[in-house]
Amino acid sequence: MSIETLDFAEPFFTLQYLSDEVKYRVGDRTIVLNLSEEPIRIQDQTLGFLQSVIVANTDIREVGHAVLIERFASHSDENALFKEVRNTWPSAWDVRQEERLKGVSHYMSPKVRLGNIGLSMYHSGSVPLKVGLHKYHPFCDVPGFREVHTQIVGFGMMQQCLEKDVHSLYLEEPLAPGATHRPMYDAEGNYPWHQYETITPSIFMAVEIIPKEQSSAT
């Protein structure tokens, strides 16, 4: 059993990483993301792998691995929050140097690694964001790489397209605070053309999963 405080999103949010906790009491509104294939119990409900909800004033039970995002709803002025984030986090282009990110109002926190899982947050500052459709992830070329996104502040959507053209859109999944979109990858880790798009200026968390047999090599 362990509870580890993660500081990569400080001073804006507090994150706790829970491992093998039989019972954990949640107070104020907190986003709970299940990172274990075993379900988490919340009263009479269960929370499955890579699913997230907002929890308040109750116990979560049978927690294999989970990330809790606290203080996500404590910012009364979101524009002031976003301004401070832009003054603190570098642009995603500066960090990743991907051509599709050049000139885009997209900022990222440091990344933390928890075994084979990587966590980082992004602030998307424009509407639309136009981060660019992609199906490959040059920052992690390990076969079987998997990724989902959890909405923290603001509203966004994940879009899936048949081609590298937004007009070929075939699936759009809206994201509100506390929501994680369904995995897009197939059994081999292949992705469709996809992108995150803003509905409002937003902050979301990227959850990267590297196959355990590959994680020691990355």
Sine and cosine of phi, psi and omega as CSV:
sin_phi,cos_phi,sin_psi,cos_psi,sin_omega,cos_omega
0.00,0.00,0.71,-0.70,0.04,-1.00
-0.37,-0.93,0.47,-0.88,0.08,-1.00
-0.75,-0.66,0.88,-0.47,-0.05,-1.00
-0.88,-0.48,0.78,-0.63,0.07,-1.00
-0.99,0.10,0.78,-0.63,0.02,-1.00
-0.97,-0.24,0.76,-0.65,-0.13,-0.99
-0.95,-0.31,0.19,0.98,-0.12,-0.99
-0.93,0.36,-0.34,0.94,0.00,-1.00
-0.95,-0.30,0.09,1.00,0.09,-1.00
-0.94,0.35,0.51,-0.86,0.10,0.99
-1.00,-0.02,0.26,0.96,-0.15,-0.99
-1.00,0.05,-0.62,0.78,-0.02,-1.00
-0.63,-0.77,0.46,-0.89,0.09,-1.00
-0.94,-0.35,0.77,-0.64,0.00,-1.00
-0.88,-0.47,0.67,-0.74,0.08,-1.00
-0.88,-0.47,0.69,-0.72,0.07,-1.00
-0.94,-0.34,0.89,-0.45,-0.05,-1.00
-0.97,-0.24,0.69,-0.72,0.08,-1.00
-0.74,-0.67,0.79,-0.61,0.12,-0.99
0.80,0.60,0.75,0.66,0.05,-1.00
-0.99,-0.16,0.84,-0.54,0.03,-1.00
-0.93,0.38,-0.65,0.76,-0.01,-1.00
-0.48,-0.88,0.68,-0.73,0.03,-1.00
-0.65,-0.76,0.76,-0.65,-0.04,-1.00
-1.00,0.01,0.82,-0.58,0.06,-1.00
-0.97,-0.24,0.76,-0.64,0.00,-1.00
-0.99,-0.12,-0.99,-0.16,0.00,-1.00
-0.90,0.43,0.28,-0.96,-0.04,-1.00
-0.77,0.64,0.82,-0.57,-0.11,-0.99
-0.64,-0.77,0.69,-0.73,0.11,-0.99
-0.99,0.13,0.78,-0.62,0.03,-1.00
-0.91,-0.42,0.85,-0.52,0.03,-1.00
-0.91,-0.42,0.84,-0.54,-0.01,-1.00
-1.00,0.10,0.87,-0.50,0.03,-1.00
-0.96,-0.28,0.24,0.97,0.01,-1.00
-0.90,-0.43,0.53,-0.85,0.04,-1.00
-0.96,0.30,-0.21,0.98,0.09,-1.00
-1.00,0.04,0.69,-0.72,-0.06,-1.00
-0.93,0.36,0.52,-0.86,0.15,-0.99
-1.00,-0.07,0.65,-0.76,0.02,-1.00
-0.99,-0.13,0.76,-0.65,0.06,-1.00
-0.77,-0.64,0.97,-0.23,-0.16,-0.99
0.80,0.60,-0.85,-0.52,-0.03,-1.00
-0.99,-0.13,0.21,0.98,-0.02,-1.00
-0.95,-0.32,0.27,-0.96,0.13,-0.99
-0.81,-0.58,0.50,-0.86,0.01,-1.00
-0.88,-0.48,0.89,-0.46,-0.11,-0.99
-0.99,0.11,0.03,-1.00,-0.01,-1.00
-0.86,0.51,0.77,-0.63,-0.01,-1.00
0.87,0.49,0.45,0.89,0.16,-0.99
-0.96,-0.29,0.46,-0.89,0.00,-1.00
-0.63,-0.78,0.44,-0.90,0.06,-1.00
-0.53,-0.85,0.19,-0.98,0.16,-0.99
-0.99,-0.11,0.77,-0.63,-0.05,-1.00
-0.84,-0.54,0.58,-0.81,0.06,-1.00
-0.50,-0.87,0.64,-0.77,0.17,-0.98
0.81,0.59,0.72,0.69,0.04,-1.00
-0.37,-0.93,0.13,-0.99,0.05,-1.00
-1.00,-0.09,0.61,-0.79,0.25,-0.97
-0.95,-0.30,0.62,-0.78,-0.16,-0.99
-0.78,-0.62,0.39,-0.92,0.06,-1.00
0.83,0.56,0.80,0.60,-0.06,-1.00
-1.00,-0.01,0.93,-0.36,0.09,-1.00
-0.96,0.26,-0.90,0.44,0.10,-0.99
-0.58,-0.81,0.74,-0.68,0.00,-1.00
-0.44,-0.90,0.47,-0.88,0.14,-0.99
-0.92,-0.38,0.73,-0.68,0.04,-1.00
-0.92,-0.40,0.80,-0.60,0.02,-1.00
-0.96,-0.29,0.93,-0.35,-0.02,-1.00
-0.99,-0.15,0.37,-0.93,0.06,-1.00
0.91,0.40,0.29,0.96,0.01,-1.00
-0.93,0.37,-0.43,0.90,-0.05,-1.00
-0.95,-0.30,0.28,0.96,-0.10,-0.99
-0.99,-0.12,0.05,1.00,-0.05,-1.00
-0.99,-0.14,0.94,-0.33,-0.06,-1.00
-0.96,0.28,-0.42,0.91,-0.01,-1.00
-0.85,-0.52,0.99,-0.12,-0.07,-1.00
-0.92,0.38,-0.55,0.84,0.02,-1.00
-0.90,0.44,-0.63,0.78,0.06,-1.00
-0.92,0.40,-0.62,0.78,0.06,-1.00
-0.87,0.50,-0.76,0.65,-0.04,-1.00
-0.88,0.47,-0.63,0.78,0.02,-1.00
-0.88,0.47,-0.69,0.72,0.01,-1.00
-0.92,0.40,-0.61,0.79,0.05,-1.00
-0.88,0.48,-0.70,0.71,0.00,-1.00
-0.90,0.44,-0.47,0.88,0.05,-1.00
-0.98,0.17,-0.20,0.98,-0.10,-1.00
-0.94,-0.34,-0.71,0.71,-0.06,-1.00
-1.00,-0.07,0.61,-0.80,0.08,-1.00
-0.96,0.28,0.26,-0.97,0.07,-1.00
-0.94,0.33,0.50,-0.87,0.03,-1.00
-0.89,0.46,-0.54,0.84,0.05,-1.00
-0.89,0.46,-0.70,0.71,-0.02,-1.00
-0.88,0.47,-0.57,0.82,-0.04,-1.00
-0.99,0.14,-0.70,0.71,-0.19,-0.98
-0.97,-0.23,-0.38,0.93,0.06,-1.00
0.84,0.54,0.52,0.85,0.10,-1.00
-1.00,0.05,0.73,-0.68,-0.11,-0.99
-0.84,0.54,-0.58,0.82,-0.04,-1.00
-0.92,0.39,-0.28,0.96,-0.02,-1.00
-1.00,-0.08,-0.12,0.99,-0.07,-1.00
-0.92,0.40,0.81,-0.59,0.02,-1.00
0.98,0.22,0.11,0.99,-0.03,-1.00
-1.00,-0.09,0.65,-0.76,0.01,-1.00
-0.98,0.22,0.98,0.20,-0.13,-0.99
-0.62,-0.79,0.85,-0.53,-0.12,-0.99
-0.81,-0.59,0.48,-0.88,-0.06,-1.00
-0.68,-0.73,0.57,-0.82,0.06,-1.00
-0.98,0.21,0.11,-0.99,0.23,-0.97
-0.87,0.50,0.29,-0.96,0.04,-1.00
-0.95,-0.32,0.63,-0.78,0.07,-1.00
-0.89,-0.45,0.59,-0.81,0.03,-1.00
-0.94,-0.35,0.76,-0.65,0.08,-1.00
-0.86,-0.52,1.00,0.04,-0.10,-0.99
0.90,0.43,-0.87,-0.50,-0.02,-1.00
-1.00,-0.08,0.22,0.98,-0.02,-1.00
-0.91,-0.41,0.73,-0.68,0.08,-1.00
-0.92,-0.39,0.66,-0.76,0.00,-1.00
-0.80,-0.61,0.71,-0.71,0.13,-0.99
-0.44,-0.90,0.38,-0.92,0.02,-1.00
-0.93,-0.38,0.47,-0.88,0.01,-1.00
-0.77,-0.64,0.63,-0.78,0.16,-0.99
-0.94,-0.35,0.83,-0.55,0.04,-1.00
-0.96,-0.28,0.92,-0.40,-0.25,-0.97
-0.99,-0.14,-0.16,0.99,-0.06,-1.00
-0.86,-0.50,0.38,-0.93,0.07,-1.00
-0.77,-0.64,0.93,-0.38,-0.02,1.00
-0.97,0.25,0.27,-0.96,-0.02,-1.00
-0.99,0.13,-0.70,0.71,-0.02,-1.00
0.85,0.53,0.77,0.63,0.00,-1.00
-0.97,0.25,-0.28,0.96,0.11,-0.99
0.98,-0.20,0.77,-0.64,0.08,-1.00
-0.91,0.41,0.64,-0.77,0.00,-1.00
-0.43,-0.90,0.41,-0.91,0.10,-1.00
-0.78,-0.63,-0.07,1.00,0.05,-1.00
-0.86,-0.51,0.38,-0.93,-0.05,-1.00
-0.81,-0.59,1.00,-0.02,-0.09,-1.00
-0.87,0.50,-0.46,0.89,-0.01,-1.00
-0.95,0.31,-0.21,0.98,0.06,-1.00
-0.51,-0.86,0.99,-0.15,-0.07,-1.00
-0.99,-0.15,0.35,0.94,0.04,-1.00
-0.94,0.34,0.77,-0.63,0.05,-1.00
-0.85,0.53,0.70,-0.71,0.02,-1.00
1.00,0.07,0.14,0.99,0.06,-1.00
-0.86,0.51,0.69,-0.72,-0.03,-1.00
-0.76,-0.65,0.54,-0.84,-0.06,-1.00
-0.50,-0.86,0.65,-0.76,0.20,-0.98
-0.73,-0.69,0.15,-0.99,-0.04,-1.00
-0.73,-0.68,0.66,-0.75,0.03,-1.00
-0.92,-0.40,0.81,-0.58,0.00,-1.00
-0.97,0.25,0.73,-0.69,-0.03,-1.00
-0.94,-0.34,-0.80,0.60,0.01,-1.00
-0.71,-0.70,0.59,-0.81,0.01,-1.00
0.98,0.22,-0.18,-0.98,-0.10,-1.00
-0.76,-0.65,0.65,-0.76,0.01,-1.00
-0.57,-0.82,-0.22,-0.98,0.03,-1.00
-0.36,-0.93,0.55,-0.84,0.15,-0.99
-0.99,-0.17,0.77,-0.64,-0.03,-1.00
-0.91,-0.42,0.67,-0.74,0.05,-1.00
-0.85,-0.52,0.69,-0.72,-0.09,-1.00
-0.77,-0.64,0.43,-0.90,0.02,-1.00
-0.97,0.25,-0.49,0.87,-0.02,-1.00
-0.69,-0.72,0.09,-1.00,0.05,-1.00
-0.98,0.19,0.88,0.48,-0.06,-1.00
-0.37,-0.93,0.87,-0.50,-0.08,-1.00
-0.89,0.46,-0.34,0.94,0.04,-1.00
-0.95,0.31,-0.21,0.98,0.07,-1.00
-1.00,-0.08,0.33,0.94,0.03,-1.00
-0.81,0.59,0.74,-0.67,0.07,-1.00
-0.81,-0.59,-0.22,0.98,0.00,-1.00
-0.47,-0.88,0.74,-0.67,0.02,-1.00
-0.71,-0.70,0.79,-0.61,-0.07,-1.00
-0.87,-0.49,0.93,-0.36,-0.01,-1.00
-0.94,0.33,0.52,-0.85,-0.03,-1.00
-0.77,-0.64,0.85,-0.53,0.12,-0.99
-0.94,-0.33,0.27,-0.96,0.02,-1.00
-0.78,0.63,0.77,-0.63,-0.01,-1.00
0.99,-0.12,-0.14,0.99,-0.06,-1.00
-0.99,-0.12,0.59,-0.80,0.15,-0.99
-0.86,-0.51,0.77,-0.64,-0.01,-1.00
-0.94,0.34,0.37,-0.93,0.06,-1.00
-0.92,0.38,0.56,-0.83,0.03,-1.00
-0.83,0.56,0.64,-0.77,-0.01,-1.00
-0.99,-0.16,-0.33,0.94,-0.13,-0.99
-0.98,0.20,0.43,-0.90,0.06,-1.00
-1.00,-0.01,-0.15,-0.99,-0.09,-1.00
-0.89,0.46,-0.42,0.91,0.01,-1.00
-1.00,-0.08,0.03,1.00,-0.01,-1.00
0.99,0.11,0.33,0.94,0.05,-1.00
-1.00,0.07,0.59,-0.81,-0.05,-1.00
-0.91,-0.41,0.47,-0.88,0.24,-0.97
-0.98,0.19,0.13,-0.99,0.20,-0.98
-0.89,0.46,0.77,-0.64,-0.09,-1.00
-0.46,-0.89,0.31,-0.95,0.11,-0.99
-0.36,-0.93,0.41,-0.91,0.21,-0.98
-1.00,0.01,0.72,-0.69,0.05,-1.00
-0.79,-0.62,0.56,-0.83,-0.01,-1.00
-1.00,0.08,0.57,-0.82,0.29,-0.96
-0.98,-0.21,-0.64,0.76,0.18,-0.98
-0.74,-0.67,0.24,-0.97,0.18,-0.98
-0.79,0.61,0.64,-0.77,-0.27,-0.96
-0.60,-0.80,0.30,-0.95,0.26,-0.97
-0.76,-0.65,0.76,-0.65,0.08,-1.00
-0.72,-0.69,0.29,-0.96,0.05,-1.00
-0.94,-0.34,0.78,-0.63,0.10,-0.99
-1.00,-0.01,0.74,-0.68,0.02,-1.00
-0.90,-0.44,0.93,-0.37,-0.06,-1.00
-0.95,-0.30,0.77,-0.64,-0.03,-1.00
-0.86,-0.51,0.87,-0.49,0.04,-1.00
-0.98,-0.21,0.73,-0.68,0.03,-1.00
-0.76,0.64,0.70,-0.72,-0.10,-1.00
-0.85,0.53,-0.53,0.85,0.00,-1.00
-0.95,0.31,-0.26,0.96,0.00,-1.00
-0.97,-0.24,-0.29,0.96,-0.20,-0.98
-0.90,0.43,-0.49,0.87,-0.02,-1.00
-0.95,0.31,-0.28,0.96,-0.05,-1.00
-0.99,-0.11,-0.02,1.00,-0.06,-1.00
-0.96,-0.29,0.00,0.00,0.00,0.00
